[in-house]
Amino acid sequence: MTVDDIPQVGRLFYKTFRNRASNSSNAFNDYFQQLFFGSPIYQQQYGSIVHETSAGHISSVVSAVPMQYMVDGGIITARLLCAFMTDPDMPCHGAAELALTMRPRNQDLCFTDSASPASAGAFKVARAALLPVHGLGWCRVFQPAGFFARSAASRSTLGRHAARLPIARPVDHIIRRMIPGLHVEPGAGMHDEDMAPELFVATVQDFLSDYPVRPVWSGPELNWILDVARLNASLGDLNIRSVWDQNAELIGCFVYFGRPGMIAQVMNIFSQKGKDALVINQMMYHLEQAGLVAARGHVQPRQLDALTRQRAMYYKHRAHTCVSTRHAGVLNAIDRNDMYIGGLAGESWSRLVSDFF
């Protein structure tokens, strides 16, 4: 894909995901260019791919963001696969040819944490690996009435009008008095605070160092991801919080979108080895005290035990996580749940996932 392809690709995006046969807006085109061509590590051979007909019309697209990954001590450039779209009014062989390019023998590493069942099926046919635990989402409820009002507001116009009625707060006051398990008890001596982006960028690798397959997140790349993520205003403010123990030691941090009265969208939770439960509990305490009605996030397999210790939680399938690679080290890491994917190392921070243009 080149920048000149964006208007055609934008029209196909609207047709596929917005059910509108119209040209994409200038705002969409500008954002699309920033997302898929703006990374400081962008090189065309690691970018998005299009299939053109003989007449020069784009019939299928695999959009991709390059991300550097550490694999057994070496650095490779991976592809984070985002929207996969094909024009239903054109022959389908273009989609098939693009899917075949994702076969493991053709890829150092490409992955997605937001695949639909159809896309996951295409990955499976191409002999890619599916990571079922990574596809789970968790939700922790703090204010049930507020949570259901917010959930309804996201589904329909009627729900949005109903959510504006000032009834959730008094109802939640009663419910929370009746169900003590909705409250989060703070850990002894624990506290969290705003984390400067500079400190986050400088220290996040310390929490990932025992993953043999993990994002490199150099300063320029991670700062670019954070800058683009902040544009996703529909999810609320982007917050980075550090977590400190009773000895004033930095033991973890977490990243989330949200504002008081919203459902927090947790991108990532990082912690020292063995401190997952402490960091997760402090995060939940902060989110409750900050007035979020609930929190959602994706499951990292290593954190599943700590997450299950929280009350008022439920889990559901979120999306398919798929990986295609020729590297045996990556496949071995997948078998051991030692590959880090999701959040900022995924697509959920993109406006294309949650925004409507």
Phi, psi and omega in degrees: 000143173241168179301326180295341180281348190302315179302318177295316181295319178299319178297319178293323177299312179300319181293322185279314190252345180243358178055042180228127177269079182210163175290147177288152182287163175298323179297318177297312183299319179295316180294318180301318179295318180296320184289315189259351178234356189264351182298141179295346178255010183298131166222143189302326183290348177249011184263202183287161183231139176237156172246125180252144172283172179297338179272001178088012178270136179279120183257335182211151184217137164242109179273142187212143175250126177289139177219132177282136180232144172270126179231106180051044175090350177250155182256129175234161174260116180264167172249123166273110183278132182246237185293128172249117186224148178217144183280117182292346181267005178240162178305144188275359184293337177297316178297320180296318180294321177295319179299323180292332178292342180272004178299146184308321183294343181262357190230130167298308177194124168223148185205161173215145175245018184220031185284140172284168176304320180295316179294320178298323177296320178295321176297319182295318177299324179280005177069030173279165180268139175253135183248091188295323182293321178298338180278357179278144172247150176242156177217129177244121185263132175253319181231097188302314182296316177297322179296312181293325177295315179296319179296318178295322181297331181279350186257334186203161176295319178299319178297323179295320178293318181295325182294338180282345179291134186278056182249340186294317185298310178295325177296316180295326177302318179289314183298317183291333174287329182277333185237090182300335182295347177287339180281150176251124178274130180290151176283148182298122177075002183273149170205161176231160181205164176305139182246122179297139179306326180297318179292320179300311181298324184284335189245346188299327180296333178299328182276350181249000193297337181268005170272120179291337177235113188204159175294143178285316178051060171298162182307307181300318183291313183292321176297323177295316178301314180297320180296316180289323179298323181296342179287347183276068186294340181296337179268355183102195181282147173274121183242137174239123183235135175266151181239130185235143181267186184294344178264014181060034178258135177288113183248356179173182177199167178213155184234130179210158170260143173153165174219164178309136181089352180258173170268119180293136174253101184279122179278304185213150172234122180243143180205160170296155180300130180086358182250014184303313184297321180294315182293317181296318180295319179295323176298314180298320179297315178300313183296320177295312182293332181280356175090014174286141183279338179192174177221140177236151176195180178255155182276125162266126186308321181293339183260000186297319180298316179295323179294322182291347178280350178278145175274170176053039180249149167217162185230147176205160176295131184257306179191167180274137175251124187229144180225132174237127184202150173265356186272123178297328180298325178291316180297321177296320179295321177299317180299329182262006186056040182249019176253131182264115178224146170120159180068236177295340172262049183193197187253354191291348177273353184281143175295335181295337180279318193241352186255157175239129183261000000 
